[in-house]
Amino acid sequence: MTRFANFCAGPASMPTAVLERARDEMLNWQGLGASVMEISHRGSHYTQLAEQTEANLRQLMNISDDYAVLFLQGGAALQFSAVVLNLLNNGTADYLLTGAWSQKAYQEAKRYETLGLGKINLVATGGEAGFVDVPDRSQWQLDDAASYFHYCPNETIHGVQMFQVPQVDAPIVADMSSCILSEPIDVNKFAMIYAGAQKNIGPAGLTLVIIRKDLLDRASAYCPAVMNYQNQLDNGSMMNTPATYAWYLAGLVFEWLLEQGGVEAIAKINHAKAKTLYDAIDGSDFYSNKVNPAYRSIMNVPFQLADDALDKVFLAESEQAGLLNLKGHRVVGGMRASIYNAITLEQVQALTAFMAEFERKYG
Ligand SMILES: *Cc1c(COP(=O)(O)O)cnc(C)c1O
C-alpha cells in the first residue's frame, strides 16, 4: 500500500493510523455487528462516543465549562451566516479582513445589513496590498459598542496568520478552520471559535463551534432552528441527524492527537515543519513567499517559482515524486503546501529536497 505526501488545503491529509483504525472498525463497530455510520445517533453507544469526543476536545484545547461545544454541519461557510444571526442582535459587528476567507465572511454578513438586521463595519482590509500583510493596528476603525469582532487567525488561501489575539473590547469571533489544534491557544480570549473539520480535524461534513454560554441569548428571530446555538446546545448537537461518521472520525483524530502528546507536542512539530519549508524558500533565489515574515502561516505556505512557465512542470514532477496537491489557489497562483497536523516533518523534508533538486535542474 502506498500513501503519498498529500499537501491538499482541504479536504486534507488524515493521520494514517486514524484511517487504519477506521478501516478495522468499519464493518463491526464495538461488537454491534454494524458500522458506526449505520446506527442511531440517539442510542447509548453513539451518545457515549459523542460525549467522549467532546471531553477529549475539551482536554486538548483546555475548554472550560463556560463554553458550549457544538458538532454541526454546513461547513465554516454556513457559520458566516450563523454568527450574524446568533450574535449581531441589531447592533454593529466589526470585521477585520486579512485574506479571502475573512473577506467572504464579511461579504456574507453584509447581506444581513441590507436586510436591516444591524450594521457590518469594515475594520480594515489588507486586500489592496494583495493580502500579504495584516493592516497596521493604528489604522483599524473599531466600533466602540460592537456586538462582536470577527477575524480569521489563519488565512488558508493567502497564507497569512495572526499569532496574537487582537486586543479589542468587543467579544472576539474567530474562524479557525485551518489552524485549530495546530498550536496552543487561550480559548478564554475568545467569545466564539468555529472551524470546518476538513483541514485539521477530520473529513468534510462536520463543523465545530465553541461558544461562551452567556452569548447564547441573543439570536435573531430569523435564525433557522438548526443554526441556533442555544437550540443545538439544548439538543446535544442532535436537533436533527448529525454527521455521525465525520463526528466519529474527528473523535479518532482527537484520540490520536492526545497520543501524540496533545497540542503542545504537535505545535513543536508544526513550527519545525514550517521553518524547514520557509528556510528552503528564503535560502533560494528561485522560490519566494510574499507574506510579511511576521505573519507567515505555519499551516498553509504559498510560494512562487521564479518563472511561472515552470509551474506545470513543477506540479507534474512533484506528483511523480509522490508529493500531491501542491497547486496554489487560483487567486494567488503558484504553489501552496498545506502542512496540517497529519503532515509529518519527513514529508516536508521530502518536499524541500524535491524543491532543491528542481531548482538545480531548471533554476
Ligand atoms: C476552508 C475554509 C473555509 C470554508 O470551509 P467550508 O467548510 O468549505 O465552508 C472557511 N474559512 C477558512 C479559514 C477555511 O480554511
Ligand as a Chemical Component Dictionary entry (heavy atoms), coordinates in Angstrom:
data_LIG
# 
_chem_comp.id                   LIG 
_chem_comp.type                 NON-POLYMER 
_chem_comp.pdbx_formal_charge   0 
_chem_comp.three_letter_code    LIG 
# 
loop_
_chem_comp_atom.comp_id 
_chem_comp_atom.atom_id 
_chem_comp_atom.alt_atom_id 
_chem_comp_atom.type_symbol 
_chem_comp_atom.charge 
_chem_comp_atom.model_Cartn_x 
_chem_comp_atom.model_Cartn_y 
_chem_comp_atom.model_Cartn_z 
_chem_comp_atom.pdbx_ordinal 
LIG C1 C1 C 0 -11.836 26.037 4.215 1  
LIG C2 C2 C 0 -12.181 27.274 4.936 2  
LIG C3 C3 C 0 -13.483 27.786 4.974 3  
LIG C4 C4 C 0 -14.622 27.145 4.239 4  
LIG O1 O1 O 0 -14.973 25.962 4.816 5  
LIG P1 P1 P 0 -16.222 25.132 4.310 6  
LIG O2 O2 O 0 -16.289 24.043 5.327 7  
LIG O3 O3 O 0 -15.914 24.672 2.928 8  
LIG O4 O4 O 0 -17.413 26.015 4.344 9  
LIG C5 C5 C 0 -13.716 28.924 5.712 10 
LIG N1 N1 N 0 -12.730 29.534 6.375 11 
LIG C6 C6 C 0 -11.468 29.078 6.356 12 
LIG C7 C7 C 0 -10.404 29.799 7.126 13 
LIG C8 C8 C 0 -11.152 27.934 5.637 14 
LIG O5 O5 O 0 -9.888  27.472 5.630 15 
# 
loop_
_chem_comp_bond.comp_id 
_chem_comp_bond.atom_id_1 
_chem_comp_bond.atom_id_2 
_chem_comp_bond.value_order 
_chem_comp_bond.pdbx_ordinal 
LIG C1 C2 SING 1  
LIG C2 C3 SING 2  
LIG C2 C8 DOUB 3  
LIG C3 C4 SING 4  
LIG C3 C5 DOUB 5  
LIG C4 O1 SING 6  
LIG O1 P1 SING 7  
LIG P1 O2 DOUB 8  
LIG P1 O3 SING 9  
LIG P1 O4 SING 10 
LIG C5 N1 SING 11 
LIG N1 C6 DOUB 12 
LIG C6 C7 SING 13 
LIG C6 C8 SING 14 
LIG C8 O5 SING 15 
# 
